Amino acid sequence: SSSVGLNSLQDKNEAMIFPNPFTDQTVLKTSIEMSNANLLITNNLGQTEKTYYGLSGNSFTISKGSLSNGIYIYQLVEENEIKGSGRFIIND
């Protein structure tokens, strides 16, 4: 049954943010092409700070905008399923 685990890992979307930490903007890249996905950004308390809707492709720019310095968690959601998640840091 270990091969099943390996196969499911290979099917999993890899998401990477670079640069991280960042000051103005960063890029989220995914290994799987997204279609009509949403990107939710939450703070350490789990409160949604920013949401990007209707994303397609595999490279997305995240702008600091009104976000304060700190640690944030992102979730890339497609068809009600989390396709990628992780953290990033904003510092000036």
C-alpha positions as a printed Julia matrix, in Angstrom:
92×3 Matrix{Float64}:
   0.0    0.0     0.0
   3.03   2.29    0.17
   2.93   2.77   -3.62
  -0.55   4.3    -3.29
   0.9    6.92   -0.96
   3.69   7.67   -3.42
   1.23   8.05   -6.29
  -0.99  10.41   -4.35
   2.04  12.52   -3.46
   2.96  12.82   -7.13
  -0.57  13.96   -7.98
  -0.46  16.66   -5.31
  -0.04  20.22   -6.5
   3.23  21.84   -5.52
   2.87  25.53   -4.68
   5.83  27.83   -4.11
   6.08  31.51   -3.21
   9.12  33.55   -4.19
  10.44  35.82   -2.87
   9.48  35.0     0.71
   9.69  37.16    2.82
   8.73  40.08    0.56
   7.99  43.79    0.86
   5.75  44.81   -2.09
   4.74  41.72   -4.05
   5.54  38.06   -4.54
   4.68  35.33   -7.03
   2.86  32.08   -6.24
   3.69  29.34   -8.75
   1.89  26.0    -8.95
   2.85  22.74  -10.65
  -0.73  22.16  -11.82
  -2.69  24.54  -14.06
  -5.51  26.16  -12.08
  -8.91  27.03  -13.54
 -11.27  29.49  -11.82
  -9.47  29.06   -8.5
  -9.65  31.34   -5.45
  -6.68  32.4    -3.35
  -7.49  33.08    0.32
  -5.01  34.89    2.53
  -5.54  34.7     6.28
  -3.66  36.06    9.27
  -2.41  34.03   12.24
  -5.83  34.33   13.9
  -7.51  32.68   10.91
  -9.19  35.9     9.76
  -9.39  36.37    5.99
  -7.34  39.41    5.02
  -7.55  39.2     1.22
  -9.14  37.02   -1.45
  -8.36  36.74   -5.15
 -11.2   35.23   -7.22
 -11.34  33.46  -10.59
  -7.63  32.7   -11.01
  -6.49  30.61  -13.96
  -3.01  29.5   -14.95
  -0.06  28.53  -12.76
   1.54  31.84  -11.76
  -0.16  34.46   -9.57
   1.1   37.76   -8.19
   0.27  38.6    -4.57
   0.53  42.31   -3.73
   1.11  43.62   -0.21
  -1.57  46.28   -0.65
  -3.11  46.99    2.75
  -1.58  43.92    4.45
   0.54  44.72    7.5
   3.94  43.21    8.23
   3.59  39.69    9.58
   3.05  36.03    8.81
   0.16  34.99    6.56
  -1.3   31.68    5.45
  -2.52  31.16    1.89
  -4.89  28.56    0.51
  -5.42  28.03   -3.2
  -8.9   26.55   -3.63
 -10.34  25.04   -6.82
 -13.79  23.41   -6.91
 -14.03  23.53   -3.07
 -10.76  21.58   -2.71
  -7.51  23.03   -1.33
  -4.96  22.65   -4.14
  -2.08  24.38   -2.39
  -1.3   26.06    0.9
   1.57  27.53    2.82
   2.84  30.63    4.56
   4.54  33.81    3.6
   6.04  36.74    5.49
   5.7   40.43    4.74
   8.34  42.77    6.13
   9.44  46.24    5.11
